[in-house]
Amino acid sequence: MTNKFSLFLLAGAFLSISGCTFPVGDGAGSATIPRLYEGVAEPLSGTPIRHVIVVIQENRTVDNFFNGFPNADTVLQGENERGEAVTLQPTSLTAPYDLGHRHGSWRLDYARGKMFGFSSESIDCYAHVHRQCPRSYVAAYGYVPKSQIQPYWDMAEQYTFADEMFQTNQGPSFPAHQYLVSGTSTIANDSPYKASDNPDDVRGRRRQGGCDSVLGARVPTIDPAGNAGPSVFPCFHRISIMQLMDRQDVSWRYYQEYGGSGQWHAVDAIENIWHSPSYSNVEWPSSRVLKDIGRGELADVSFVTPDAKDSDHAGRNNGSGPSWVASIVNAVGKSSYWDSTAIVVTWDDWGGWYDHVPPKVFNSYELGFRVPMIVISPYAKTHYVSHVAYEFGSILKFIEETFGLPSLKTTDRRSTDLSDCFDFRRPARAFAAIPAKYSIDYFERQPIDYESPDDDR
């Protein structure tokens, strides 16, 4: 706690020298929350859920990660920009390359709804021998074999898999994680500008994102017409689900791999939380969630982000992501929390990988492509594929309804909640452990990983 308290003191000094003039709220009081956000959601009827864990992994699509999943909408053949059929090839989870997934890449891939721009995707090859990477015009057309991600398939087969979950934003991780906590990436309440890409720094310093970024950090924005807006410091005076939980005494924690700025550190970019005592709810390293579950200290709502190795991020992961998520599920399953918990697993963006389902486009930056979602709970429907259309706001709406919170009045308003994934009429289902290569103890022993794979072009 001493280190985090020091961050609060540094925050005031930083804001004064950075020229940031945002008013400072307390992170929980009514002055922080505009009148627009008043009104309490109707709690879910008959729910025994008292704990929600949102596990966020990186950069995969439904066609890439769950190809051939029973009853799910997947294909083994796509199309390129010349109208030619392209067969999706088995591609290792640890393949040594990454694909473009900034906003420009999204527009390229989407190709005005024809979904054939993936053949023009950029590729970053990290292999020592370049021929270990595929040609750029076929690189995006890959799927990960089931055998390499078996724990994910086991979870999806035993509980509920959603094959119509769409990333809300049309861009990479930093704005995606803003949508996951706010339902938007606007740079301030009521601003017309949304953060649209990852932050950059003129000196090339990595791991930027949040109010603790270096002074030269800037994030691109987009306006409602789809034009580039101003580049701004990645620190936002905007509502988030954390402020709503603070206001109504719903406990929360946000787990990230290390302290300080980062593209996956969503709460660091919410100025009213970062500059308040509520920031003590941000914990690191990510494996701290396993200890908190084991010690009986699980918060009402937890957001869990990975380290680079465990993230599933293309080109940089070591294949341990499925075990990492299984370790969280298994920790809950063997604890007293199982009968009162819902675990939602999703991936923050498409990562440049092919997907055949065109999203519904609401505006210049919403929606993005499909990403997988698994709902795990003793009350989740078993062996069930939900074909309901979801987006990141659906997770926020589920939290609001579960705990009787006000609506954020962002994308949660239009989002479908997660009711289709549950059957609360039946008794709690007994937990069966998810087999995985690496155990809970393995992840608890790992040192902090400061690698940031998101150097996306």
DAHULIN-V161074 format. One record per residue. N is the residue number from 1. RES is the residue in one small letter. SS is DSSP state (H for helix, E for strand, - for the rest). OMEGA is omega in whole degrees, 0 to 359 (NA if undefined). Layout:
n->N res->RES ss->SS omega->OMEGA
n->N res->RES ss->SS omega->OMEGA
//
This chain:
n->1 res->m ss->- omega->181
n->2 res->t ss->H omega->180
n->3 res->n ss->H omega->181
n->4 res->k ss->H omega->177
n->5 res->f ss->H omega->176
n->6 res->s ss->H omega->178
n->7 res->l ss->H omega->179
n->8 res->f ss->H omega->180
n->9 res->l ss->H omega->179
n->10 res->l ss->H omega->183
n->11 res->a ss->H omega->181
n->12 res->g ss->H omega->179
n->13 res->a ss->H omega->181
n->14 res->f ss->H omega->182
n->15 res->l ss->H omega->180
n->16 res->s ss->H omega->181
n->17 res->i ss->H omega->182
n->18 res->s ss->H omega->180
n->19 res->g ss->- omega->179
n->20 res->c ss->- omega->184
n->21 res->t ss->- omega->179
n->22 res->f ss->- omega->173
n->23 res->p ss->- omega->183
n->24 res->v ss->- omega->177
n->25 res->g ss->- omega->181
n->26 res->d ss->- omega->178
n->27 res->g ss->- omega->181
n->28 res->a ss->- omega->187
n->29 res->g ss->- omega->184
n->30 res->s ss->H omega->180
n->31 res->a ss->H omega->181
n->32 res->t ss->H omega->189
n->33 res->i ss->- omega->180
n->34 res->p ss->- omega->180
n->35 res->r ss->H omega->178
n->36 res->l ss->H omega->188
n->37 res->y ss->H omega->177
n->38 res->e ss->- omega->182
n->39 res->g ss->- omega->186
n->40 res->v ss->E omega->178
n->41 res->a ss->- omega->175
n->42 res->e ss->- omega->180
n->43 res->p ss->- omega->176
n->44 res->l ss->- omega->183
n->45 res->s ss->- omega->172
n->46 res->g ss->- omega->182
n->47 res->t ss->- omega->173
n->48 res->p ss->- omega->183
n->49 res->i ss->- omega->177
n->50 res->r ss->- omega->180
n->51 res->h ss->E omega->176
n->52 res->v ss->E omega->176
n->53 res->i ss->E omega->178
n->54 res->v ss->E omega->181
n->55 res->v ss->E omega->186
n->56 res->i ss->E omega->175
n->57 res->q ss->E omega->193
n->58 res->e ss->- omega->152
n->59 res->n ss->- omega->176
n->60 res->r ss->- omega->176
n->61 res->t ss->- omega->178
n->62 res->v ss->H omega->179
n->63 res->d ss->H omega->182
n->64 res->n ss->H omega->188
n->65 res->f ss->H omega->184
n->66 res->f ss->- omega->182
n->67 res->n ss->- omega->182
n->68 res->g ss->- omega->179
n->69 res->f ss->- omega->185
n->70 res->p ss->- omega->178
n->71 res->n ss->- omega->178
n->72 res->a ss->- omega->181
n->73 res->d ss->- omega->177
n->74 res->t ss->- omega->179
n->75 res->v ss->- omega->176
n->76 res->l ss->- omega->180
n->77 res->q ss->E omega->176
n->78 res->g ss->E omega->181
n->79 res->e ss->E omega->177
n->80 res->n ss->- omega->187
n->81 res->e ss->- omega->175
n->82 res->r ss->- omega->180
n->83 res->g ss->- omega->181
n->84 res->e ss->- omega->177
n->85 res->a ss->E omega->177
n->86 res->v ss->E omega->179
n->87 res->t ss->E omega->177
n->88 res->l ss->- omega->184
n->89 res->q ss->E omega->173
n->90 res->p ss->E omega->186
n->91 res->t ss->- omega->184
n->92 res->s ss->- omega->174
n->93 res->l ss->- omega->182
n->94 res->t ss->- omega->177
n->95 res->a ss->- omega->191
n->96 res->p ss->- omega->177
n->97 res->y ss->E omega->178
n->98 res->d ss->E omega->182
n->99 res->l ss->E omega->178
n->100 res->g ss->- omega->176
n->101 res->h ss->- omega->168
n->102 res->r ss->- omega->185
n->103 res->h ss->H omega->177
n->104 res->g ss->H omega->177
n->105 res->s ss->H omega->178
n->106 res->w ss->H omega->180
n->107 res->r ss->H omega->178
n->108 res->l ss->H omega->182
n->109 res->d ss->H omega->184
n->110 res->y ss->H omega->175
n->111 res->a ss->H omega->179
n->112 res->r ss->H omega->176
n->113 res->g ss->H omega->180
n->114 res->k ss->- omega->173
n->115 res->m ss->- omega->179
n->116 res->f ss->- omega->182
n->117 res->g ss->H omega->181
n->118 res->f ss->H omega->179
n->119 res->s ss->H omega->177
n->120 res->s ss->H omega->181
n->121 res->e ss->- omega->172
n->122 res->s ss->- omega->180
n->123 res->i ss->E omega->172
n->124 res->d ss->E omega->181
n->125 res->c ss->E omega->181
n->126 res->y ss->- omega->182
n->127 res->a ss->- omega->176
n->128 res->h ss->- omega->176
n->129 res->v ss->- omega->190
n->130 res->h ss->H omega->182
n->131 res->r ss->H omega->174
n->132 res->q ss->H omega->178
n->133 res->c ss->- omega->180
n->134 res->p ss->- omega->173
n->135 res->r ss->- omega->186
n->136 res->s ss->H omega->185
n->137 res->y ss->H omega->175
n->138 res->v ss->H omega->188
n->139 res->a ss->H omega->183
n->140 res->a ss->- omega->185
n->141 res->y ss->- omega->181
n->142 res->g ss->E omega->173
n->143 res->y ss->E omega->181
n->144 res->v ss->- omega->180
n->145 res->p ss->- omega->180
n->146 res->k ss->H omega->184
n->147 res->s ss->H omega->181
n->148 res->q ss->H omega->182
n->149 res->i ss->H omega->186
n->150 res->q ss->H omega->180
n->151 res->p ss->H omega->177
n->152 res->y ss->H omega->179
n->153 res->w ss->H omega->178
n->154 res->d ss->H omega->178
n->155 res->m ss->H omega->183
n->156 res->a ss->H omega->180
n->157 res->e ss->H omega->182
n->158 res->q ss->H omega->184
n->159 res->y ss->- omega->183
n->160 res->t ss->E omega->174
n->161 res->f ss->E omega->179
n->162 res->a ss->E omega->182
n->163 res->d ss->- omega->177
n->164 res->e ss->- omega->175
n->165 res->m ss->E omega->181
n->166 res->f ss->E omega->167
n->167 res->q ss->- omega->184
n->168 res->t ss->- omega->185
n->169 res->n ss->E omega->180
n->170 res->q ss->- omega->183
n->171 res->g ss->- omega->190
n->172 res->p ss->- omega->194
n->173 res->s ss->H omega->187
n->174 res->f ss->H omega->177
n->175 res->p ss->H omega->179
n->176 res->a ss->H omega->180
n->177 res->h ss->H omega->173
n->178 res->q ss->H omega->177
n->179 res->y ss->H omega->182
n->180 res->l ss->H omega->177
n->181 res->v ss->H omega->183
n->182 res->s ss->H omega->186
n->183 res->g ss->- omega->180
n->184 res->t ss->- omega->172
n->185 res->s ss->- omega->177
n->186 res->t ss->E omega->186
n->187 res->i ss->- omega->175
n->188 res->a ss->E omega->177
n->189 res->n ss->- omega->178
n->190 res->d ss->- omega->177
n->191 res->s ss->- omega->175
n->192 res->p ss->- omega->186
n->193 res->y ss->- omega->176
n->194 res->k ss->E omega->169
n->195 res->a ss->E omega->189
n->196 res->s ss->- omega->183
n->197 res->d ss->- omega->177
n->198 res->n ss->- omega->178
n->199 res->p ss->- omega->174
n->200 res->d ss->E omega->175
n->201 res->d ss->E omega->185
n->202 res->v ss->- omega->179
n->203 res->r ss->- omega->177
n->204 res->g ss->- omega->180
n->205 res->r ss->- omega->186
n->206 res->r ss->- omega->178
n->207 res->r ss->- omega->178
n->208 res->q ss->- omega->180
n->209 res->g ss->- omega->181
n->210 res->g ss->- omega->182
n->211 res->c ss->- omega->178
n->212 res->d ss->- omega->175
n->213 res->s ss->- omega->175
n->214 res->v ss->- omega->187
n->215 res->l ss->- omega->182
n->216 res->g ss->- omega->182
n->217 res->a ss->E omega->177
n->218 res->r ss->E omega->177
n->219 res->v ss->E omega->177
n->220 res->p ss->- omega->176
n->221 res->t ss->E omega->179
n->222 res->i ss->E omega->180
n->223 res->d ss->- omega->184
n->224 res->p ss->- omega->179
n->225 res->a ss->- omega->181
n->226 res->g ss->- omega->178
n->227 res->n ss->- omega->176
n->228 res->a ss->E omega->175
n->229 res->g ss->- omega->179
n->230 res->p ss->- omega->170
n->231 res->s ss->- omega->188
n->232 res->v ss->E omega->173
n->233 res->f ss->- omega->188
n->234 res->p ss->- omega->181
n->235 res->c ss->- omega->195
n->236 res->f ss->E omega->174
n->237 res->h ss->E omega->189
n->238 res->r ss->- omega->179
n->239 res->i ss->- omega->174
n->240 res->s ss->- omega->178
n->241 res->i ss->H omega->180
n->242 res->m ss->H omega->179
n->243 res->q ss->H omega->178
n->244 res->l ss->H omega->178
n->245 res->m ss->H omega->177
n->246 res->d ss->H omega->185
n->247 res->r ss->H omega->184
n->248 res->q ss->- omega->174
n->249 res->d ss->- omega->171
n->250 res->v ss->- omega->184
n->251 res->s ss->- omega->180
n->252 res->w ss->E omega->170
n->253 res->r ss->E omega->176
n->254 res->y ss->E omega->184
n->255 res->y ss->E omega->176
n->256 res->q ss->- omega->190
n->257 res->e ss->- omega->182
n->258 res->y ss->- omega->179
n->259 res->g ss->- omega->179
n->260 res->g ss->- omega->186
n->261 res->s ss->- omega->179
n->262 res->g ss->- omega->183
n->263 res->q ss->- omega->178
n->264 res->w ss->- omega->184
n->265 res->h ss->- omega->190
n->266 res->a ss->H omega->185
n->267 res->v ss->H omega->179
n->268 res->d ss->H omega->182
n->269 res->a ss->H omega->177
n->270 res->i ss->E omega->190
n->271 res->e ss->H omega->183
n->272 res->n ss->H omega->174
n->273 res->i ss->H omega->183
n->274 res->w ss->H omega->183
n->275 res->h ss->- omega->181
n->276 res->s ss->- omega->177
n->277 res->p ss->H omega->179
n->278 res->s ss->H omega->180
n->279 res->y ss->H omega->176
n->280 res->s ss->H omega->175
n->281 res->n ss->H omega->174
n->282 res->v ss->E omega->186
n->283 res->e ss->E omega->172
n->284 res->w ss->- omega->0
n->285 res->p ss->- omega->183
n->286 res->s ss->- omega->182
n->287 res->s ss->- omega->177
n->288 res->r ss->H omega->179
n->289 res->v ss->H omega->180
n->290 res->l ss->H omega->178
n->291 res->k ss->H omega->181
n->292 res->d ss->H omega->176
n->293 res->i ss->H omega->182
n->294 res->g ss->H omega->181
n->295 res->r ss->- omega->181
n->296 res->g ss->- omega->183
n->297 res->e ss->- omega->180
n->298 res->l ss->- omega->178
n->299 res->a ss->- omega->176
n->300 res->d ss->- omega->180
n->301 res->v ss->E omega->179
n->302 res->s ss->E omega->170
n->303 res->f ss->E omega->185
n->304 res->v ss->E omega->174
n->305 res->t ss->E omega->187
n->306 res->p ss->- omega->163
n->307 res->d ss->- omega->185
n->308 res->a ss->- omega->184
n->309 res->k ss->- omega->186
n->310 res->d ss->- omega->195
n->311 res->s ss->- omega->190
n->312 res->d ss->- omega->180
n->313 res->h ss->- omega->184
n->314 res->a ss->- omega->175
n->315 res->g ss->- omega->186
n->316 res->r ss->- omega->183
n->317 res->n ss->- omega->180
n->318 res->n ss->- omega->177
n->319 res->g ss->- omega->185
n->320 res->s ss->- omega->183
n->321 res->g ss->H omega->179
n->322 res->p ss->H omega->178
n->323 res->s ss->H omega->179
n->324 res->w ss->H omega->180
n->325 res->v ss->H omega->177
n->326 res->a ss->H omega->180
n->327 res->s ss->H omega->178
n->328 res->i ss->H omega->180
n->329 res->v ss->H omega->181
n->330 res->n ss->H omega->177
n->331 res->a ss->H omega->177
n->332 res->v ss->H omega->184
n->333 res->g ss->H omega->181
n->334 res->k ss->- omega->181
n->335 res->s ss->- omega->177
n->336 res->s ss->- omega->182
n->337 res->y ss->- omega->190
n->338 res->w ss->H omega->186
n->339 res->d ss->H omega->183
n->340 res->s ss->H omega->189
n->341 res->t ss->E omega->168
n->342 res->a ss->E omega->178
n->343 res->i ss->E omega->179
n->344 res->v ss->E omega->180
n->345 res->v ss->E omega->175
n->346 res->t ss->E omega->182
n->347 res->w ss->E omega->195
n->348 res->d ss->- omega->176
n->349 res->d ss->- omega->187
n->350 res->w ss->- omega->175
n->351 res->g ss->- omega->181
n->352 res->g ss->- omega->183
n->353 res->w ss->- omega->182
n->354 res->y ss->- omega->167
n->355 res->d ss->- omega->189
n->356 res->h ss->- omega->185
n->357 res->v ss->- omega->178
n->358 res->p ss->- omega->179
n->359 res->p ss->- omega->169
n->360 res->k ss->- omega->182
n->361 res->v ss->- omega->181
n->362 res->f ss->- omega->185
n->363 res->n ss->E omega->187
n->364 res->s ss->- omega->183
n->365 res->y ss->- omega->182
n->366 res->e ss->E omega->1
n->367 res->l ss->- omega->173
n->368 res->g ss->- omega->184
n->369 res->f ss->- omega->179
n->370 res->r ss->E omega->169
n->371 res->v ss->- omega->180
n->372 res->p ss->- omega->169
n->373 res->m ss->E omega->177
n->374 res->i ss->E omega->177
n->375 res->v ss->E omega->186
n->376 res->i ss->E omega->182
n->377 res->s ss->E omega->174
n->378 res->p ss->- omega->180
n->379 res->y ss->- omega->175
n->380 res->a ss->E omega->177
n->381 res->k ss->- omega->185
n->382 res->t ss->- omega->178
n->383 res->h ss->- omega->189
n->384 res->y ss->E omega->172
n->385 res->v ss->E omega->177
n->386 res->s ss->E omega->178
n->387 res->h ss->- omega->177
n->388 res->v ss->- omega->178
n->389 res->a ss->- omega->178
n->390 res->y ss->E omega->169
n->391 res->e ss->E omega->184
n->392 res->f ss->H omega->178
n->393 res->g ss->H omega->177
n->394 res->s ss->H omega->178
n->395 res->i ss->H omega->178
n->396 res->l ss->H omega->179
n->397 res->k ss->H omega->178
n->398 res->f ss->H omega->177
n->399 res->i ss->H omega->180
n->400 res->e ss->H omega->182
n->401 res->e ss->H omega->181
n->402 res->t ss->H omega->186
n->403 res->f ss->H omega->177
n->404 res->g ss->- omega->181
n->405 res->l ss->- omega->170
n->406 res->p ss->E omega->174
n->407 res->s ss->- omega->172
n->408 res->l ss->- omega->183
n->409 res->k ss->- omega->172
n->410 res->t ss->- omega->181
n->411 res->t ss->- omega->175
n->412 res->d ss->- omega->182
n->413 res->r ss->- omega->184
n->414 res->r ss->- omega->188
n->415 res->s ss->- omega->171
n->416 res->t ss->- omega->178
n->417 res->d ss->- omega->186
n->418 res->l ss->- omega->185
n->419 res->s ss->H omega->183
n->420 res->d ss->H omega->183
n->421 res->c ss->H omega->188
n->422 res->f ss->E omega->168
n->423 res->d ss->- omega->184
n->424 res->f ss->- omega->180
n->425 res->r ss->- omega->183
n->426 res->r ss->- omega->178
n->427 res->p ss->- omega->180
n->428 res->a ss->- omega->179
n->429 res->r ss->- omega->177
n->430 res->a ss->- omega->183
n->431 res->f ss->- omega->172
n->432 res->a ss->- omega->185
n->433 res->a ss->- omega->177
n->434 res->i ss->- omega->179
n->435 res->p ss->- omega->181
n->436 res->a ss->- omega->182
n->437 res->k ss->- omega->183
n->438 res->y ss->- omega->187
n->439 res->s ss->- omega->174
n->440 res->i ss->H omega->181
n->441 res->d ss->H omega->179
n->442 res->y ss->H omega->183
n->443 res->f ss->H omega->178
n->444 res->e ss->H omega->182
n->445 res->r ss->H omega->186
n->446 res->q ss->- omega->176
n->447 res->p ss->- omega->177
n->448 res->i ss->- omega->180
n->449 res->d ss->- omega->183
n->450 res->y ss->- omega->180
n->451 res->e ss->- omega->175
n->452 res->s ss->- omega->184
n->453 res->p ss->- omega->186
n->454 res->d ss->- omega->170
n->455 res->d ss->- omega->191
n->456 res->d ss->- omega->175
n->457 res->r ss->- omega->NA
//
